[in-house]
């Protein structure tokens, strides 16, 4: 099989992983070449590494990975309060949901048949 | 041997399970070799069967008949009939492969615990349960193997008997399994009471679209939706997957997918003749969208690595439901089916296989972390990439695959789903893409917390996991890359025949009648 015939047809387009990977490798090579043209006198762990060095910098220790999702959780605050309330961990609630789904499915299908 | 392949596929793991404690009495090494040999033999049998069936043939086996292909001596099927078409063999290949990889991983993972003989015996019984459910040609046998699967799974979830949480998770699992099983048994009763038949093909051709048929359909759909962990019937998943040993969480994913297969078999084959396919397809799509979105949004919240992955498993099940649901919704419309319906189903079916591989790998990497650190709490981990570089690489591969990043296997199946579902409803496709982005966001957090940053003092001296555990993870990682680089070979050779087997229900029915 050649690199050009390794094609996954998607109905509206196609995906050739080997060709995609080749382009990826070319891009990585280009990035490496551009990077290698950079400043050679760069010194690690000096002020050169800071984007800005004036002003009061926040303590890095107070920042955690979870903080990057703050905006997401804040925007969906009401959704999450409902979601947490649903996930009680109580087995009775699991069965209530099952019965609810049974009733909804039965109602929909019967209405569909009648109408 | 080919003639008896189907029955051997169920008999071998069952017999192997009962001989496992005896082999354990002689020695643990012999027991390990016995389990591995049994699973390799079953894998060989599945491959032999696949060679015959994937080409389009359907193989049947009538238990107790004069010869195995004698399915209806009195004009209708009266015996237990096993039936294998391309989708059944596809599921069997995944199930046995997963059981084999998990057994290799478990060799060192569980060696420090007592009752390892029971662990392997239950794992083999679970494998027999999955294979029995997959190949069952009649509803009651399907129910029996579902019960076998559930009981073995419950025992394995409760493996850490000294932990209250594990026992509670097992209790919850057996309760929901019993309720789902009861509903399935009721529906079998409704069908038998009306038609005097248990065989899927025979019932399918005899259906008269009565009120009881609709009730039976609802009970079956709800029962199998609960067993496969579709939202809002997913609440047990985080408990069971989260508290079971990591390799068992990986095989539970497969067990859930076997229930998903049963849901598809019911929708396409058993009730394929009823004029309800469009509405049924939409119901499956709604289950899928809810599973995708609620699963991933719950996963982002988690700090327990196993529970986080459990919610991702729920979310990924949504993609399969969405893909196959779209196919089901347009099955009556030939032009839509040809234009995008078959591709959507191929995407959904391919995702079953891909999900089994990358979700299995992710659970095994979680197990590797827990094996070395003794904690599931992500906030207590850190800097493990230095001490466990191979586990870190395997985790990254699994994370990229589940997030649908090219060129890994998850991307290939998701691309089929995105593009085909877009032609059905652009909104559904956009939701699917959004869920993939959220999945990546969730795994960025996990990778950072577990593998990057500073290493806590108590983890300074930890090492990489033993070789057998690394080998099991490596096998899955290899398949993630191979299926990602050569998806067309898998789709043409396995996935497409499996999807078409679901659509072409008359071939399944004609093989028995």
Interface residues (C-beta under 8 A of the other chain):
Chain A: X1 X6 X7 X8 X9 X10 X11 X12 X13 X15 X17 X18 X20 X21 X24 X65 X66 X68 X69 X72 X76 X79 X80 X83 X84 X86 X87 X89 X91 X93 X94 X95 X97 X98 X100 X101 X102 X105 X106 X108 X109 X110 X112 X113
Chain B: X171 X172 X175 X176 X179 X180 X183 X211 X214 X215 X217 X218 X219 X221 X222 X225 X226 X232 X233 X235 X236 X238 X239 X276 X279 X283 X294 X297 X298 X300 X301 X339 X340 X343 X406 X407 X411 X412 X415 X416 X419 X420 X422 X423 X441 X444 X445 X448 X449 X484 X485 X486 X487 X488 X491
